[in-house]
């Protein structure tokens, strides 16, 4: 019975918490992406330099450069179309925006990792 009471209290407290704020979640993801931009651009420049200095395996390097550019372009496109003044009650809009910035975040992580691995070889 003691455990049931504890579970009941926890359930009651969690039920009283405010609902998830989608705009806040979007900005948290955005704030995770933004600091990676300089790293992404730096890696792109390093790969370009590697191509100019070393003519072997340029195709693999160029594909990674293109992926880094795509990730950066996707972020810029999302930032240009995102409307933070949009009506907060439009959950469909904000769910879509969360999905899009999450995609950008994943793309950033994957392309940065790929570029780092290419430069280590």
Biopython code that builds the backbone (N, CA, C, O; Angstrom):
import numpy as np
from Bio.PDB.StructureBuilder import StructureBuilder

atoms = [
    (1, "UNK", "N", (0.818, -1.187, 0.000)),
    (1, "UNK", "CA", (0.000, 0.000, 0.000)),
    (1, "UNK", "C", (0.865, 1.255, 0.000)),
    (1, "UNK", "O", (0.517, 2.261, -0.618)),
    (2, "UNK", "N", (1.994, 1.185, 0.698)),
    (2, "UNK", "CA", (2.906, 2.324, 0.767)),
    (2, "UNK", "C", (3.409, 2.682, -0.634)),
    (2, "UNK", "O", (3.458, 3.857, -0.997)),
    (3, "UNK", "N", (3.784, 1.658, -1.424)),
    (3, "UNK", "CA", (4.279, 1.897, -2.777)),
    (3, "UNK", "C", (3.179, 2.449, -3.671)),
    (3, "UNK", "O", (3.431, 3.304, -4.520)),
    (4, "UNK", "N", (1.979, 1.966, -3.483)),
    (4, "UNK", "CA", (0.854, 2.471, -4.261)),
    (4, "UNK", "C", (0.655, 3.962, -4.002)),
    (4, "UNK", "O", (0.386, 4.725, -4.930)),
    (5, "UNK", "N", (0.786, 4.375, -2.753)),
    (5, "UNK", "CA", (0.626, 5.789, -2.398)),
    (5, "UNK", "C", (1.703, 6.647, -3.062)),
    (5, "UNK", "O", (1.424, 7.737, -3.560)),
    (6, "UNK", "N", (2.923, 6.144, -3.061)),
    (6, "UNK", "CA", (4.025, 6.882, -3.694)),
    (6, "UNK", "C", (3.773, 7.023, -5.191)),
    (6, "UNK", "O", (3.945, 8.105, -5.753)),
    (7, "UNK", "N", (3.369, 5.941, -5.832)),
    (7, "UNK", "CA", (3.072, 5.967, -7.266)),
    (7, "UNK", "C", (1.929, 6.936, -7.549)),
    (7, "UNK", "O", (1.974, 7.688, -8.522)),
    (8, "UNK", "N", (0.925, 6.915, -6.713)),
    (8, "UNK", "CA", (-0.216, 7.802, -6.880)),
    (8, "UNK", "C", (0.198, 9.267, -6.747)),
    (8, "UNK", "O", (-0.274, 10.111, -7.508)),
    (9, "UNK", "N", (1.063, 9.574, -5.803)),
    (9, "UNK", "CA", (1.548, 10.948, -5.618)),
    (9, "UNK", "C", (2.359, 11.392, -6.837)),
    (9, "UNK", "O", (2.168, 12.501, -7.335)),
    (10, "UNK", "N", (3.251, 10.546, -7.314)),
    (10, "UNK", "CA", (4.062, 10.877, -8.483)),
    (10, "UNK", "C", (3.178, 11.094, -9.702)),
    (10, "UNK", "O", (3.389, 12.033, -10.469)),
    (11, "UNK", "N", (2.198, 10.233, -9.878)),
    (11, "UNK", "CA", (1.281, 10.364, -11.003)),
    (11, "UNK", "C", (0.504, 11.670, -10.922)),
    (11, "UNK", "O", (0.318, 12.344, -11.936)),
    (12, "UNK", "N", (0.055, 12.029, -9.746)),
    (12, "UNK", "CA", (-0.703, 13.265, -9.552)),
    (12, "UNK", "C", (0.160, 14.485, -9.847)),
    (12, "UNK", "O", (-0.299, 15.424, -10.497)),
    (13, "UNK", "N", (1.396, 14.482, -9.381)),
    (13, "UNK", "CA", (2.302, 15.604, -9.627)),
    (13, "UNK", "C", (2.593, 15.735, -11.116)),
    (13, "UNK", "O", (2.565, 16.838, -11.661)),
    (14, "UNK", "N", (2.869, 14.626, -11.766)),
    (14, "UNK", "CA", (3.188, 14.696, -13.198)),
    (14, "UNK", "C", (1.972, 15.111, -14.019)),
    (14, "UNK", "O", (2.129, 15.738, -15.066)),
    (15, "UNK", "N", (0.793, 14.783, -13.579)),
    (15, "UNK", "CA", (-0.416, 15.188, -14.288)),
    (15, "UNK", "C", (-0.652, 16.692, -14.167)),
    (15, "UNK", "O", (-1.311, 17.284, -15.022)),
    (16, "UNK", "N", (-0.128, 17.304, -13.128)),
    (16, "UNK", "CA", (-0.314, 18.735, -12.911)),
    (16, "UNK", "C", (0.719, 19.590, -13.638)),
    (16, "UNK", "O", (0.561, 20.809, -13.715)),
    (17, "UNK", "N", (1.766, 18.979, -14.169)),
    (17, "UNK", "CA", (2.788, 19.751, -14.867)),
    (17, "UNK", "C", (2.201, 20.356, -16.134)),
    (17, "UNK", "O", (1.267, 19.815, -16.726)),
    (18, "UNK", "N", (2.768, 21.492, -16.538)),
    (18, "UNK", "CA", (2.255, 22.153, -17.735)),
    (18, "UNK", "C", (2.559, 21.302, -18.963)),
    (18, "UNK", "O", (3.559, 20.584, -18.988)),
    (19, "UNK", "N", (1.715, 21.376, -19.967)),
    (19, "UNK", "CA", (1.954, 20.584, -21.176)),
    (19, "UNK", "C", (3.218, 21.055, -21.883)),
    (19, "UNK", "O", (3.655, 22.194, -21.719)),
    (20, "UNK", "N", (3.774, 20.183, -22.648)),
    (20, "UNK", "CA", (5.006, 20.476, -23.370)),
    (20, "UNK", "C", (4.799, 21.678, -24.293)),
    (20, "UNK", "O", (3.846, 21.709, -25.072)),
    (21, "UNK", "N", (5.673, 22.643, -24.206)),
    (21, "UNK", "CA", (5.613, 23.834, -25.045)),
    (21, "UNK", "C", (6.416, 23.562, -26.310)),
    (21, "UNK", "O", (7.645, 23.502, -26.272)),
    (22, "UNK", "N", (5.725, 23.400, -27.419)),
    (22, "UNK", "CA", (6.392, 23.049, -28.673)),
    (22, "UNK", "C", (7.367, 24.127, -29.134)),
    (22, "UNK", "O", (8.449, 23.818, -29.633)),
    (23, "UNK", "N", (6.989, 25.374, -28.969)),
    (23, "UNK", "CA", (7.890, 26.456, -29.379)),
    (23, "UNK", "C", (9.198, 26.381, -28.592)),
    (23, "UNK", "O", (10.277, 26.610, -29.137)),
    (24, "UNK", "N", (9.086, 26.061, -27.320)),
    (24, "UNK", "CA", (10.278, 25.935, -26.477)),
    (24, "UNK", "C", (11.129, 24.745, -26.923)),
    (24, "UNK", "O", (12.355, 24.839, -26.989)),
    (25, "UNK", "N", (10.476, 23.638, -27.223)),
    (25, "UNK", "CA", (11.197, 22.445, -27.692)),
    (25, "UNK", "C", (11.929, 22.739, -29.002)),
    (25, "UNK", "O", (13.065, 22.305, -29.196)),
    (26, "UNK", "N", (11.285, 23.463, -29.883)),
    (26, "UNK", "CA", (11.893, 23.820, -31.162)),
    (26, "UNK", "C", (13.146, 24.659, -30.931)),
    (26, "UNK", "O", (14.178, 24.434, -31.563)),
    (27, "UNK", "N", (13.051, 25.606, -30.040)),
    (27, "UNK", "CA", (14.202, 26.469, -29.778)),
    (27, "UNK", "C", (15.335, 25.724, -29.076)),
    (27, "UNK", "O", (16.503, 26.058, -29.272)),
    (28, "UNK", "N", (15.012, 24.737, -28.274)),
    (28, "UNK", "CA", (16.046, 23.915, -27.638)),
    (28, "UNK", "C", (16.840, 23.169, -28.713)),
    (28, "UNK", "O", (18.069, 23.116, -28.670)),
    (29, "UNK", "N", (16.122, 22.599, -29.669)),
    (29, "UNK", "CA", (16.789, 21.875, -30.762)),
    (29, "UNK", "C", (17.598, 22.860, -31.612)),
    (29, "UNK", "O", (18.745, 22.591, -31.968)),
    (30, "UNK", "N", (16.990, 23.989, -31.929)),
    (30, "UNK", "CA", (17.688, 25.033, -32.699)),
    (30, "UNK", "C", (18.976, 25.443, -31.988)),
    (30, "UNK", "O", (20.022, 25.579, -32.622)),
    (31, "UNK", "N", (18.898, 25.637, -30.681)),
    (31, "UNK", "CA", (20.067, 26.059, -29.907)),
    (31, "UNK", "C", (21.136, 24.974, -29.837)),
    (31, "UNK", "O", (22.304, 25.266, -29.581)),
    (32, "UNK", "N", (20.745, 23.739, -30.062)),
    (32, "UNK", "CA", (21.722, 22.649, -30.132)),
    (32, "UNK", "C", (22.430, 22.656, -31.487)),
    (32, "UNK", "O", (23.612, 22.324, -31.579)),
    (33, "UNK", "N", (21.703, 23.035, -32.533)),
    (33, "UNK", "CA", (22.258, 23.047, -33.887)),
    (33, "UNK", "C", (23.213, 24.227, -34.096)),
    (33, "UNK", "O", (24.289, 24.063, -34.670)),
    (34, "UNK", "N", (22.825, 25.392, -33.638)),
    (34, "UNK", "CA", (23.560, 26.621, -33.965)),
    (34, "UNK", "C", (25.055, 26.581, -33.640)),
    (34, "UNK", "O", (25.855, 26.984, -34.484)),
    (35, "UNK", "N", (25.466, 26.120, -32.473)),
    (35, "UNK", "CA", (26.913, 26.115, -32.194)),
    (35, "UNK", "C", (27.705, 25.169, -33.107)),
    (35, "UNK", "O", (28.919, 25.313, -33.255)),
    (36, "UNK", "N", (27.021, 24.220, -33.707)),
    (36, "UNK", "CA", (27.693, 23.264, -34.586)),
    (36, "UNK", "C", (27.982, 23.855, -35.963)),
    (36, "UNK", "O", (28.744, 23.281, -36.740)),
    (37, "UNK", "N", (27.376, 25.000, -36.263)),
    (37, "UNK", "CA", (27.541, 25.584, -37.591)),
    (37, "UNK", "C", (28.991, 25.938, -37.876)),
    (37, "UNK", "O", (29.488, 25.648, -38.964)),
    (38, "UNK", "N", (29.670, 26.548, -36.937)),
    (38, "UNK", "CA", (31.074, 26.905, -37.178)),
    (38, "UNK", "C", (31.922, 25.648, -37.353)),
    (38, "UNK", "O", (32.840, 25.631, -38.173)),
    (39, "UNK", "N", (31.623, 24.607, -36.598)),
    (39, "UNK", "CA", (32.348, 23.345, -36.743)),
    (39, "UNK", "C", (32.097, 22.751, -38.129)),
    (39, "UNK", "O", (33.024, 22.277, -38.786)),
    (40, "UNK", "N", (30.848, 22.782, -38.563)),
    (40, "UNK", "CA", (30.488, 22.249, -39.866)),
    (40, "UNK", "C", (31.226, 23.001, -40.977)),
    (40, "UNK", "O", (31.785, 22.379, -41.881)),
    (41, "UNK", "N", (31.230, 24.326, -40.914)),
    (41, "UNK", "CA", (31.898, 25.133, -41.938)),
    (41, "UNK", "C", (33.409, 24.933, -41.903)),
    (41, "UNK", "O", (34.056, 24.909, -42.951)),
    (42, "UNK", "N", (33.968, 24.793, -40.724)),
    (42, "UNK", "CA", (35.399, 24.543, -40.589)),
    (42, "UNK", "C", (35.779, 23.199, -41.208)),
    (42, "UNK", "O", (36.786, 23.097, -41.909)),
    (43, "UNK", "N", (34.984, 22.183, -40.951)),
    (43, "UNK", "CA", (35.242, 20.861, -41.537)),
    (43, "UNK", "C", (35.139, 20.917, -43.058)),
    (43, "UNK", "O", (35.937, 20.300, -43.764)),
    (44, "UNK", "N", (34.165, 21.650, -43.552)),
    (44, "UNK", "CA", (34.009, 21.798, -45.004)),
    (44, "UNK", "C", (35.254, 22.447, -45.610)),
    (44, "UNK", "O", (35.744, 22.004, -46.649)),
    (45, "UNK", "N", (35.756, 23.481, -44.971)),
    (45, "UNK", "CA", (36.971, 24.144, -45.456)),
    (45, "UNK", "C", (38.182, 23.215, -45.388)),
    (45, "UNK", "O", (39.019, 23.217, -46.290)),
    (46, "UNK", "N", (38.275, 22.428, -44.328)),
    (46, "UNK", "CA", (39.391, 21.480, -44.191)),
    (46, "UNK", "C", (39.356, 20.426, -45.296)),
    (46, "UNK", "O", (40.394, 20.051, -45.842)),
    (47, "UNK", "N", (38.169, 19.959, -45.616)),
    (47, "UNK", "CA", (38.040, 18.962, -46.686)),
    (47, "UNK", "C", (38.391, 19.574, -48.047)),
    (47, "UNK", "O", (39.036, 18.931, -48.875)),
    (48, "UNK", "N", (37.966, 20.805, -48.267)),
    (48, "UNK", "CA", (38.311, 21.486, -49.523)),
    (48, "UNK", "C", (39.828, 21.649, -49.644)),
    (48, "UNK", "O", (40.400, 21.456, -50.717)),
    (49, "UNK", "N", (40.461, 22.002, -48.540)),
    (49, "UNK", "CA", (41.925, 22.159, -48.522)),
    (49, "UNK", "C", (42.593, 20.820, -48.808)),
    (49, "UNK", "O", (43.569, 20.750, -49.555)),
    (50, "UNK", "N", (42.064, 19.766, -48.211)),
    (50, "UNK", "CA", (42.608, 18.420, -48.417)),
    (50, "UNK", "C", (42.526, 18.027, -49.888)),
    (50, "UNK", "O", (43.452, 17.415, -50.420)),
    (51, "UNK", "N", (41.428, 18.373, -50.543)),
    (51, "UNK", "CA", (41.275, 18.066, -51.971)),
    (51, "UNK", "C", (42.317, 18.825, -52.789)),
    (51, "UNK", "O", (42.929, 18.267, -53.700)),
    (52, "UNK", "N", (42.510, 20.091, -52.461)),
    (52, "UNK", "CA", (43.456, 20.904, -53.242)),
    (52, "UNK", "C", (44.902, 20.453, -53.027)),
    (52, "UNK", "O", (45.738, 20.614, -53.917)),
    (53, "UNK", "N", (45.198, 19.894, -51.867)),
    (53, "UNK", "CA", (46.566, 19.466, -51.566)),
    (53, "UNK", "C", (46.839, 18.012, -51.919)),
    (53, "UNK", "O", (47.992, 17.614, -52.082)),
    (54, "UNK", "N", (45.791, 17.225, -52.037)),
    (54, "UNK", "CA", (45.949, 15.794, -52.255)),
    (54, "UNK", "C", (44.929, 15.347, -53.294)),
    (54, "UNK", "O", (43.726, 15.416, -53.042)),
    (55, "UNK", "N", (45.376, 14.899, -54.434)),
    (55, "UNK", "CA", (44.462, 14.576, -55.524)),
    (55, "UNK", "C", (43.829, 13.184, -55.411)),
    (55, "UNK", "O", (42.951, 12.860, -56.211)),
    (56, "UNK", "N", (44.238, 12.356, -54.456)),
    (56, "UNK", "CA", (43.651, 11.022, -54.319)),
    (56, "UNK", "C", (42.386, 11.090, -53.468)),
    (56, "UNK", "O", (42.285, 11.898, -52.544)),
    (57, "UNK", "N", (41.429, 10.232, -53.793)),
    (57, "UNK", "CA", (40.159, 10.113, -53.075)),
    (57, "UNK", "C", (39.357, 11.426, -53.021)),
    (57, "UNK", "O", (38.674, 11.713, -52.038)),
    (58, "UNK", "N", (39.456, 12.187, -54.069)),
    (58, "UNK", "CA", (38.722, 13.459, -54.078)),
    (58, "UNK", "C", (37.217, 13.242, -54.161)),
    (58, "UNK", "O", (36.445, 14.065, -53.668)),
    (59, "UNK", "N", (36.790, 12.135, -54.783)),
    (59, "UNK", "CA", (35.351, 11.875, -54.905)),
    (59, "UNK", "C", (34.710, 11.687, -53.534)),
    (59, "UNK", "O", (33.656, 12.262, -53.265)),
    (60, "UNK", "N", (35.322, 10.903, -52.678)),
    (60, "UNK", "CA", (34.788, 10.689, -51.334)),
    (60, "UNK", "C", (34.765, 11.970, -50.527)),
    (60, "UNK", "O", (33.822, 12.222, -49.776)),
    (61, "UNK", "N", (35.790, 12.773, -50.680)),
    (61, "UNK", "CA", (35.849, 14.055, -49.980)),
    (61, "UNK", "C", (34.783, 14.999, -50.513)),
    (61, "UNK", "O", (34.130, 15.705, -49.745)),
    (62, "UNK", "N", (34.606, 15.009, -51.846)),
    (62, "UNK", "CA", (33.627, 15.912, -52.440)),
    (62, "UNK", "C", (32.207, 15.538, -52.005)),
    (62, "UNK", "O", (31.378, 16.420, -51.780)),
    (63, "UNK", "N", (31.923, 14.247, -51.887)),
    (63, "UNK", "CA", (30.593, 13.824, -51.420)),
    (63, "UNK", "C", (30.350, 14.312, -49.997)),
    (63, "UNK", "O", (29.242, 14.734, -49.664)),
    (64, "UNK", "N", (31.366, 14.256, -49.169)),
    (64, "UNK", "CA", (31.232, 14.718, -47.785)),
    (64, "UNK", "C", (31.061, 16.239, -47.751)),
    (64, "UNK", "O", (30.260, 16.756, -46.972)),
    (65, "UNK", "N", (31.800, 16.947, -48.582)),
    (65, "UNK", "CA", (31.639, 18.405, -48.675)),
    (65, "UNK", "C", (30.216, 18.746, -49.095)),
    (65, "UNK", "O", (29.599, 19.654, -48.538)),
    (66, "UNK", "N", (29.699, 18.018, -50.078)),
    (66, "UNK", "CA", (28.325, 18.247, -50.549)),
    (66, "UNK", "C", (27.314, 17.975, -49.439)),
    (66, "UNK", "O", (26.318, 18.688, -49.315)),
    (67, "UNK", "N", (27.569, 16.946, -48.632)),
    (67, "UNK", "CA", (26.673, 16.631, -47.510)),
    (67, "UNK", "C", (26.698, 17.740, -46.457)),
    (67, "UNK", "O", (25.660, 18.107, -45.906)),
    (68, "UNK", "N", (27.885, 18.265, -46.186)),
    (68, "UNK", "CA", (28.004, 19.376, -45.227)),
    (68, "UNK", "C", (27.271, 20.614, -45.744)),
    (68, "UNK", "O", (26.609, 21.319, -44.983)),
    (69, "UNK", "N", (27.397, 20.867, -47.042)),
    (69, "UNK", "CA", (26.704, 22.006, -47.639)),
    (69, "UNK", "C", (25.192, 21.808, -47.552)),
    (69, "UNK", "O", (24.458, 22.744, -47.233)),
    (70, "UNK", "N", (24.729, 20.600, -47.833)),
    (70, "UNK", "CA", (23.294, 20.305, -47.745)),
    (70, "UNK", "C", (22.786, 20.550, -46.325)),
    (70, "UNK", "O", (21.734, 21.161, -46.141)),
    (71, "UNK", "N", (23.519, 20.083, -45.332)),
    (71, "UNK", "CA", (23.101, 20.271, -43.937)),
    (71, "UNK", "C", (23.004, 21.760, -43.612)),
    (71, "UNK", "O", (22.036, 22.202, -42.993)),
    (72, "UNK", "N", (24.000, 22.524, -44.027)),
    (72, "UNK", "CA", (23.985, 23.965, -43.775)),
    (72, "UNK", "C", (22.821, 24.634, -44.513)),
    (72, "UNK", "O", (22.126, 25.478, -43.947)),
    (73, "UNK", "N", (22.616, 24.257, -45.763)),
    (73, "UNK", "CA", (21.508, 24.825, -46.547)),
    (73, "UNK", "C", (20.150, 24.499, -45.935)),
    (73, "UNK", "O", (19.255, 25.344, -45.918)),
    (74, "UNK", "N", (19.997, 23.284, -45.434)),
    (74, "UNK", "CA", (18.740, 22.881, -44.797)),
    (74, "UNK", "C", (18.471, 23.720, -43.550)),
    (74, "UNK", "O", (17.337, 24.123, -43.294)),
    (75, "UNK", "N", (19.525, 23.976, -42.781)),
    (75, "UNK", "CA", (19.360, 24.812, -41.589)),
    (75, "UNK", "C", (18.961, 26.228, -41.978)),
    (75, "UNK", "O", (18.051, 26.810, -41.387)),
    (76, "UNK", "N", (19.641, 26.777, -42.968)),
    (76, "UNK", "CA", (19.339, 28.137, -43.408)),
    (76, "UNK", "C", (17.914, 28.236, -43.949)),
    (76, "UNK", "O", (17.206, 29.206, -43.678)),
    (77, "UNK", "N", (17.507, 27.244, -44.702)),
    (77, "UNK", "CA", (16.141, 27.230, -45.244)),
    (77, "UNK", "C", (15.120, 27.167, -44.111)),
    (77, "UNK", "O", (14.116, 27.879, -44.132)),
    (78, "UNK", "N", (15.382, 26.308, -43.118)),
    (78, "UNK", "CA", (14.446, 26.209, -41.994)),
    (78, "UNK", "C", (14.366, 27.546, -41.265)),
    (78, "UNK", "O", (13.276, 28.003, -40.921)),
    (79, "UNK", "N", (15.512, 28.170, -41.031)),
    (79, "UNK", "CA", (15.522, 29.438, -40.303)),
    (79, "UNK", "C", (14.761, 30.528, -41.064)),
    (79, "UNK", "O", (14.084, 31.351, -40.447)),
    (80, "UNK", "N", (14.864, 30.542, -42.382)),
    (80, "UNK", "CA", (14.182, 31.558, -43.172)),
    (80, "UNK", "C", (12.668, 31.376, -43.161)),
    (80, "UNK", "O", (11.930, 32.361, -43.188)),
    (81, "UNK", "N", (12.201, 30.144, -43.120)),
    (81, "UNK", "CA", (10.759, 29.925, -43.191)),
    (81, "UNK", "C", (10.082, 29.830, -41.826)),
    (81, "UNK", "O", (8.859, 29.939, -41.738)),
    (82, "UNK", "N", (10.863, 29.628, -40.751)),
    (82, "UNK", "CA", (10.275, 29.486, -39.418)),
    (82, "UNK", "C", (9.677, 30.813, -38.958)),
    (82, "UNK", "O", (10.324, 31.859, -39.025)),
    (83, "UNK", "N", (8.440, 30.751, -38.494)),
    (83, "UNK", "CA", (7.728, 31.941, -38.032)),
    (83, "UNK", "C", (7.462, 31.815, -36.536)),
    (83, "UNK", "O", (6.476, 31.203, -36.124)),
    (84, "UNK", "N", (8.345, 32.396, -35.723)),
    (84, "UNK", "CA", (8.194, 32.298, -34.270)),
    (84, "UNK", "C", (6.975, 33.085, -33.771)),
    (84, "UNK", "O", (6.549, 32.900, -32.631)),
    (85, "UNK", "N", (6.411, 33.959, -34.610)),
    (85, "UNK", "CA", (5.228, 34.725, -34.213)),
    (85, "UNK", "C", (3.935, 33.993, -34.578)),
    (85, "UNK", "O", (2.838, 34.484, -34.311)),
    (86, "UNK", "N", (4.075, 32.827, -35.184)),
    (86, "UNK", "CA", (2.905, 32.035, -35.576)),
    (86, "UNK", "C", (2.036, 31.747, -34.346)),
    (86, "UNK", "O", (2.546, 31.607, -33.234)),
    (87, "UNK", "N", (0.758, 31.663, -34.553)),
    (87, "UNK", "CA", (-0.205, 31.414, -33.474)),
    (87, "UNK", "C", (0.166, 30.142, -32.711)),
    (87, "UNK", "O", (0.216, 29.054, -33.285)),
    (88, "UNK", "N", (0.422, 30.292, -31.423)),
    (88, "UNK", "CA", (0.861, 29.172, -30.583)),
    (88, "UNK", "C", (-0.143, 28.033, -30.515)),
    (88, "UNK", "O", (0.228, 26.897, -30.218)),
    (89, "UNK", "N", (-1.380, 28.315, -30.781)),
    (89, "UNK", "CA", (-2.400, 27.265, -30.703)),
    (89, "UNK", "C", (-2.378, 26.357, -31.935)),
    (89, "UNK", "O", (-3.044, 25.322, -31.947)),
    (90, "UNK", "N", (-1.631, 26.726, -32.958)),
    (90, "UNK", "CA", (-1.541, 25.921, -34.174)),
    (90, "UNK", "C", (-0.516, 24.807, -33.968)),
    (90, "UNK", "O", (0.626, 24.901, -34.419)),
    (91, "UNK", "N", (-0.938, 23.773, -33.292)),
    (91, "UNK", "CA", (-0.007, 22.688, -32.955)),
    (91, "UNK", "C", (0.478, 21.937, -34.188)),
    (91, "UNK", "O", (1.583, 21.395, -34.183)),
    (92, "UNK", "N", (-0.322, 21.896, -35.232)),
    (92, "UNK", "CA", (0.105, 21.208, -36.458)),
    (92, "UNK", "C", (1.347, 21.891, -37.023)),
    (92, "UNK", "O", (2.313, 21.224, -37.395)),
    (93, "UNK", "N", (1.319, 23.218, -37.085)),
    (93, "UNK", "CA", (2.467, 23.977, -37.586)),
    (93, "UNK", "C", (3.703, 23.694, -36.737)),
    (93, "UNK", "O", (4.770, 23.404, -37.277)),
    (94, "UNK", "N", (3.572, 23.774, -35.428)),
    (94, "UNK", "CA", (4.736, 23.610, -34.559)),
    (94, "UNK", "C", (5.226, 22.168, -34.498)),
    (94, "UNK", "O", (6.422, 21.939, -34.313)),
    (95, "UNK", "N", (4.337, 21.193, -34.649)),
    (95, "UNK", "CA", (4.792, 19.801, -34.746)),
    (95, "UNK", "C", (5.625, 19.619, -36.015)),
    (95, "UNK", "O", (6.656, 18.947, -35.998)),
    (96, "UNK", "N", (5.170, 20.222, -37.115)),
    (96, "UNK", "CA", (5.914, 20.135, -38.370)),
    (96, "UNK", "C", (7.273, 20.814, -38.231)),
    (96, "UNK", "O", (8.281, 20.293, -38.709)),
    (97, "UNK", "N", (7.303, 21.964, -37.585)),
    (97, "UNK", "CA", (8.566, 22.684, -37.389)),
    (97, "UNK", "C", (9.522, 21.895, -36.503)),
    (97, "UNK", "O", (10.728, 21.875, -36.749)),
    (98, "UNK", "N", (8.992, 21.255, -35.489)),
    (98, "UNK", "CA", (9.825, 20.419, -34.618)),
    (98, "UNK", "C", (10.421, 19.253, -35.419)),
    (98, "UNK", "O", (11.592, 18.908, -35.262)),
    (99, "UNK", "N", (9.602, 18.667, -36.263)),
    (99, "UNK", "CA", (10.061, 17.565, -37.108)),
    (99, "UNK", "C", (11.177, 18.044, -38.048)),
    (99, "UNK", "O", (12.176, 17.348, -38.231)),
    (100, "UNK", "N", (11.006, 19.218, -38.635)),
    (100, "UNK", "CA", (11.988, 19.741, -39.582)),
    (100, "UNK", "C", (13.310, 20.101, -38.903)),
    (100, "UNK", "O", (14.375, 19.767, -39.422)),
    (101, "UNK", "N", (13.261, 20.769, -37.764)),
    (101, "UNK", "CA", (14.522, 21.151, -37.100)),
    (101, "UNK", "C", (15.195, 19.914, -36.490)),
    (101, "UNK", "O", (16.419, 19.887, -36.357)),
    (102, "UNK", "N", (14.434, 18.916, -36.126)),
    (102, "UNK", "CA", (15.020, 17.654, -35.648)),
    (102, "UNK", "C", (15.779, 16.964, -36.781)),
    (102, "UNK", "O", (16.855, 16.402, -36.576)),
    (103, "UNK", "N", (15.195, 17.019, -37.980)),
    (103, "UNK", "CA", (15.867, 16.462, -39.162)),
    (103, "UNK", "C", (17.191, 17.196, -39.397)),
    (103, "UNK", "O", (18.218, 16.562, -39.639)),
    (104, "UNK", "N", (17.166, 18.511, -39.326)),
    (104, "UNK", "CA", (18.376, 19.322, -39.508)),
    (104, "UNK", "C", (19.421, 18.937, -38.456)),
    (104, "UNK", "O", (20.601, 18.788, -38.776)),
    (105, "UNK", "N", (18.992, 18.778, -37.221)),
    (105, "UNK", "CA", (19.901, 18.401, -36.140)),
    (105, "UNK", "C", (20.561, 17.048, -36.438)),
    (105, "UNK", "O", (21.772, 16.897, -36.275)),
    (106, "UNK", "N", (19.777, 16.086, -36.866)),
    (106, "UNK", "CA", (20.326, 14.764, -37.203)),
    (106, "UNK", "C", (21.289, 14.859, -38.382)),
    (106, "UNK", "O", (22.345, 14.226, -38.387)),
    (107, "UNK", "N", (20.916, 15.651, -39.373)),
    (107, "UNK", "CA", (21.767, 15.836, -40.544)),
    (107, "UNK", "C", (23.103, 16.464, -40.141)),
    (107, "UNK", "O", (24.159, 16.047, -40.617)),
    (108, "UNK", "N", (23.051, 17.450, -39.279)),
    (108, "UNK", "CA", (24.284, 18.071, -38.775)),
    (108, "UNK", "C", (25.166, 17.034, -38.082)),
    (108, "UNK", "O", (26.357, 16.927, -38.375)),
    (109, "UNK", "N", (24.583, 16.283, -37.178)),
    (109, "UNK", "CA", (25.363, 15.290, -36.431)),
    (109, "UNK", "C", (26.009, 14.269, -37.363)),
    (109, "UNK", "O", (27.190, 13.951, -37.224)),
    (110, "UNK", "N", (25.231, 13.760, -38.308)),
    (110, "UNK", "CA", (25.729, 12.723, -39.207)),
    (110, "UNK", "C", (26.832, 13.244, -40.131)),
    (110, "UNK", "O", (27.850, 12.583, -40.333)),
    (111, "UNK", "N", (26.615, 14.437, -40.689)),
    (111, "UNK", "CA", (27.601, 14.953, -41.631)),
    (111, "UNK", "C", (28.888, 15.386, -40.931)),
    (111, "UNK", "O", (29.979, 15.228, -41.480)),
    (112, "UNK", "N", (28.764, 15.927, -39.736)),
    (112, "UNK", "CA", (29.965, 16.300, -38.975)),
    (112, "UNK", "C", (30.774, 15.053, -38.635)),
    (112, "UNK", "O", (31.995, 15.042, -38.792)),
    (113, "UNK", "N", (30.111, 14.021, -38.177)),
    (113, "UNK", "CA", (30.791, 12.763, -37.859)),
    (113, "UNK", "C", (31.476, 12.189, -39.096)),
    (113, "UNK", "O", (32.627, 11.757, -39.029)),
    (114, "UNK", "N", (30.779, 12.184, -40.204)),
    (114, "UNK", "CA", (31.343, 11.662, -41.449)),
    (114, "UNK", "C", (32.579, 12.465, -41.871)),
    (114, "UNK", "O", (33.587, 11.890, -42.281)),
    (115, "UNK", "N", (32.496, 13.777, -41.769)),
    (115, "UNK", "CA", (33.634, 14.634, -42.151)),
    (115, "UNK", "C", (34.829, 14.388, -41.229)),
    (115, "UNK", "O", (35.968, 14.302, -41.687)),
    (116, "UNK", "N", (34.563, 14.278, -39.948)),
    (116, "UNK", "CA", (35.656, 14.020, -38.993)),
    (116, "UNK", "C", (36.338, 12.701, -39.295)),
    (116, "UNK", "O", (37.562, 12.598, -39.220)),
    (117, "UNK", "N", (35.547, 11.687, -39.640)),
    (117, "UNK", "CA", (36.121, 10.382, -39.966)),
    (117, "UNK", "C", (36.948, 10.440, -41.247)),
    (117, "UNK", "O", (37.999, 9.807, -41.345)),
    (118, "UNK", "N", (36.467, 11.204, -42.226)),
    (118, "UNK", "CA", (37.221, 11.343, -43.483)),
    (118, "UNK", "C", (38.577, 12.006, -43.233)),
    (118, "UNK", "O", (39.586, 11.590, -43.802)),
    (119, "UNK", "N", (38.601, 13.022, -42.396)),
    (119, "UNK", "CA", (39.846, 13.739, -42.140)),
    (119, "UNK", "C", (40.833, 12.932, -41.313)),
    (119, "UNK", "O", (42.036, 13.191, -41.370)),
    (120, "UNK", "N", (40.354, 11.963, -40.547)),
    (120, "UNK", "CA", (41.243, 11.120, -39.746)),
    (120, "UNK", "C", (41.964, 10.085, -40.588)),
    (120, "UNK", "O", (43.037, 9.614, -40.211)),
    (121, "UNK", "N", (41.392, 9.731, -41.712)),
    (121, "UNK", "CA", (41.989, 8.673, -42.561)),
    (121, "UNK", "C", (43.251, 9.135, -43.226)),
    (121, "UNK", "O", (43.872, 8.373, -43.967)),
]
sb = StructureBuilder()
sb.init_structure("model")
sb.init_model(0)
sb.init_chain("A")
sb.init_seg("    ")
for serial, (resi, resn, name, xyz) in enumerate(atoms, 1):
    if name == "N":
        sb.init_residue(resn, " ", resi, " ")
    sb.init_atom(name, np.array(xyz, "f"), 0.0, 1.0, " ", f" {name:<3s}", serial, name[0])
structure = sb.get_structure()
